[in-house]
Amino acid sequence: MPLKRCNVPSCREYIDWTESYCMKHQGYADKQYNKDVRYNRENKAHYKYYQSREWKSLREAKKRESHYRCAVCAAEGRVNMSNRLVVHHKYKELREVFHDDIKRNDLNNLEVLCQFHHNQKTFKK
């Protein structure tokens, strides 16, 4: 398997050619992702909303309403009182929901999911 050097100029670590950073510098990949995706002009306002007091209170209200349980786990009869709960917009194309305040802030358009089921729904597309 071919190897290459870590993308950090001062690092001499060799890694798999499909990777960009060694384990020590993996945080650089996260920073680059944030710079490219979260904080670019197009997405900046979108991600800013998820840091707002309005969203945080709405998210907490939905978690309280669902008794801090994953909707999918509850429907399957499992009790999963995970501390990794995600409040997810059910019906959304991110850009459409973001620009429509009524859909974005509607409790009926939100569901509480554990991290596992959220990843399944999000990456199923």
Buried (B, 14 or more C-beta within 10 A) or exposed (E): EEEEEBBBEEBEEEBEEEBBBBEEBEEBEEEEEEEEEEEEEEBEEBBEEEEEEEBEEBBEEBBEEBEEBBBBBBEEEEEBEBEEBBBBBBEBEEEEBBEEEEBBBBEEBBBBBBEBBBEEBEEEE
